[in-house]
Amino acid sequence: MPLSISDKDFKRLYQFIQSNYGINLSQKQQLISSRLSSTVEARGYTDFGPFVDKLLKDRDPQDMELVLNKLTTNYTFFMRETDHFQFFQKTILPDLVRRHQRDKVLAIWSAGCSSGEEPYNISIYIKEFLGPQAKDWDTRILATDISQNVLAKAKRGTYELPNSIPTEWKRKYFTHNSGDCYTVAPILRDNVIFQTFNLMDPIRFRRKFDVIFCRNVMIYFDQSTKDALVNRFHEATVPGGYDALFHAADQALYTVKRAGRGQFKFYDESMRQMFSAISPIDGDGEKESADNK
Ligand SMILES: C[S@@+](CC[C@H](N)C(=O)[O-])C[C@H]1O[C@@H](n2cnc3c(N)ncnc32)[C@H](O)[C@@H]1O
């Protein structure tokens, strides 16, 4: 039987998580008590009260890490929502590769990467697209998450692969362990850089990105957090005509092409609503639509 959490402790805890990590657990009292009960008991408490007191007062990094590992939802798998990958390969990559012919560098960020399947999968699509030229390109992907557990799994790179991954890809990009169990080969491992990053923090990476994947992450955030993050993502994309790719709760594909001084081209009309939250970066930018799907 999980320990029950009082309304007062629940409120203190979910408000703390929401303001520091964006995750909205205000309707998840039972989930919090079931996921954290064993931790609370293992600390010798018979009640959530003193556990929440200590967490909020000390903000001990190890305690925070443990709580985040328990409270984040990390569901992910290879070949998830392949229409996004196909859109990326057919529409975005040809454009980017053309524009980066000189420097041969693609800057891609998988934000909220969970256990790594998404960035490794993106990497496969890029390598397949570039073919033999791939060796001349720097296509390293930045992959970030707040949960240390999933990042550790991502770095290990060992997975049960689904049948939806073509046999040819298993042979090229993985080493076979046994049964369905495979480990990513160096050609993939070296192409993804995993880092801890809280999406509530200012985005201060060394470079701006050509593409940001942030799929199935913002669904856990409230509207104002989503709006603020969309704006920060937009500022973190390369100016002069690049793309950011998002995925929202309604399963629609949201893509924004940053066309220059505060101008946006929409690939999908349904994203208009979401991106109405973006304030023009250069002050007087104008939003325009395009049907270049
Ligand atoms: C459901 S997974 C999505 C994984 C992958 N993007 C996909 O679509 O399959 C959501 C991930 O977002 C991460 N996450 C939630 N809040 C975050 C935050 N504030 N900063 C960074 N990552 C966060 C969680 O830890 C979790 O691993």
The ligand as an SDF file (V2000), in Angstrom:
LIG
                    3D

 27 29  0  0  0  0  0  0  0  0999 V2000
    7.9610   11.0580  -22.8660 C   0  0  0  0  0  0  0  0  0  0  0  0
    9.6790   11.4310  -22.9230 S   0  0  0  0  0  0  0  0  0  0  0  0
    9.8770   11.8600  -24.6500 C   0  0  0  0  0  0  0  0  0  0  0  0
   11.1060   11.2070  -25.2610 C   0  0  0  0  0  0  0  0  0  0  0  0
   11.2990   11.4740  -26.7500 C   0  0  0  0  0  0  0  0  0  0  0  0
   11.4280   12.8910  -27.0250 N   0  0  0  0  0  0  0  0  0  0  0  0
   10.1760   10.8740  -27.5480 C   0  0  0  0  0  0  0  0  0  0  0  0
    9.3850   11.6260  -28.1420 O   0  0  0  0  0  0  0  0  0  0  0  0
   10.0800    9.6560  -27.6050 O   0  0  0  0  0  0  0  0  0  0  0  0
    9.7180   13.0460  -22.1220 C   0  0  0  0  0  0  0  0  0  0  0  0
   11.0930   13.3940  -21.5570 C   0  0  0  0  0  0  0  0  0  0  0  0
   11.1120   14.7780  -21.2150 O   0  0  0  0  0  0  0  0  0  0  0  0
   11.9460   14.9210  -20.0730 C   0  0  0  0  0  0  0  0  0  0  0  0
   11.6500   16.1950  -19.3990 N   0  0  0  0  0  0  0  0  0  0  0  0
   10.5250   16.5420  -18.7250 C   0  0  0  0  0  0  0  0  0  0  0  0
   10.6660   17.7710  -18.1940 N   0  0  0  0  0  0  0  0  0  0  0  0
   11.8930   18.2190  -18.5590 C   0  0  0  0  0  0  0  0  0  0  0  0
   12.6210   19.4160  -18.3090 C   0  0  0  0  0  0  0  0  0  0  0  0
   12.1170   20.4170  -17.5690 N   0  0  0  0  0  0  0  0  0  0  0  0
   13.8550   19.5220  -18.8360 N   0  0  0  0  0  0  0  0  0  0  0  0
   14.3830   18.5270  -19.5680 C   0  0  0  0  0  0  0  0  0  0  0  0
   13.7630   17.3670  -19.8370 N   0  0  0  0  0  0  0  0  0  0  0  0
   12.5180   17.2110  -19.3410 C   0  0  0  0  0  0  0  0  0  0  0  0
   11.6020   13.7000  -19.2230 C   0  0  0  0  0  0  0  0  0  0  0  0
   12.6270   13.3980  -18.2840 O   0  0  0  0  0  0  0  0  0  0  0  0
   11.4100   12.6180  -20.2850 C   0  0  0  0  0  0  0  0  0  0  0  0
   12.5530   11.8220  -20.4490 O   0  0  0  0  0  0  0  0  0  0  0  0
  1  2  1  0
  2  3  1  0
  2 10  1  0
  3  4  1  0
  4  5  1  0
  5  6  1  0
  5  7  1  0
  7  8  2  0
  7  9  1  0
 10 11  1  0
 11 12  1  0
 11 26  1  0
 12 13  1  0
 13 14  1  0
 13 24  1  0
 14 15  1  0
 14 23  1  0
 15 16  2  0
 16 17  1  0
 17 18  1  0
 17 23  2  0
 18 19  1  0
 18 20  2  0
 20 21  1  0
 21 22  2  0
 22 23  1  0
 24 25  1  0
 24 26  1  0
 26 27  1  0
M  CHG  2   2   1   9  -1
M  END
$$$$
